[in-house]
Amino acid sequence: MTAGLKTIISLSFVLAIGFLLVILSCALFHQYLPLLVVATYVLAPLPNWICGRCANPDDFVESSGNAVVDFGRFCTGFLVLMGVALPVLLAHSAIIRWDACVMSIIGGGLIYGTIIAFSMFFEEEQEF
Amino acid sequence: MSEERLWKFRKPEWMNSATARSAGVYGAGALFSLAFFTLLDAAVWSHSSRNGSNIHINFIDWLPLIFSSLGMLIINSIEKTRLSADSFSYSGSGVAWKARVVLFLGFASLAGGMAGGVTVLVLKYVVPQAPWPTVYMGIANVVSNGLVMLSSVVLWISQNMEDEYSYNLAL
């Protein structure tokens, strides 16, 4: 119980640091486009989750169920890389500065890591 | 199954695991994202202050990527098991042929996208002898089409992996 509480507290700290980095990368340079990274990473696990609910991956007779799961994974992979590619794109076109780009990538990575760790945590709880 | 093997080298064992399969699908999505954002980066860059030339990216530059993505969509929408169906098998007459024709269209579209990328690079950037930072836009076009091709290869391989995996489980 205490271990779970510690996990929740440390994860929320990491999430707060991630948001801090992303918001700082926007507010320091008065260019609020890096906030899109947060939206991307929040949306990233969503296709995987929806398609996982839609299909039963253990059903080997009906192979179309696997295709839906694969489509969800494809979309998740797309969105995860989008979170890294978007700041680099903005920095390369001189819309934001390179340090803002690095800050938003690190912050986005922390946010996404928190989301992944949280979902793994809850999955483990559901098994019992 | 092992008697029907065509190649001398067998597939390594780790390729049949579920983890490798899902990693392949994630990787294919990431590669496709990289392709899309390479071209989007060139498009945004061409309209930013960094671009000092008169050459800009318009719809023509996007056309090869559209064709490549269409080809990738077609190739990976085909049910792979229908391809190996012989004409005398239970799958009915002509299903394998239909699958092969549609697959051919998909591959043609993919290769056409790649060729279109090279064409845009040559006709729009190399022939007018554009200087280096401008040529980047054409190179990004070719790179993004190549990445779409790589992505569809990875997706194809990981989907074939899935068949082997489910076959092993079905036994």
Interface residues (C-beta under 8 A of the other chain):
Chain A: F60 S63 N66 D70 R73 F74 C75 T76 G77 F78 L79 V80 L81 M82 A85 L86 V88 L89 L90 H92 S93 A94 I95
Chain B: S22 V25 Y26 G27 A28 G29 A30 F32 S33 L34 F36 F37 L40 D41 V44 W45 S48 S49 R50 E79 T81 L155 S158 Q159 E162 S166 L169 A170
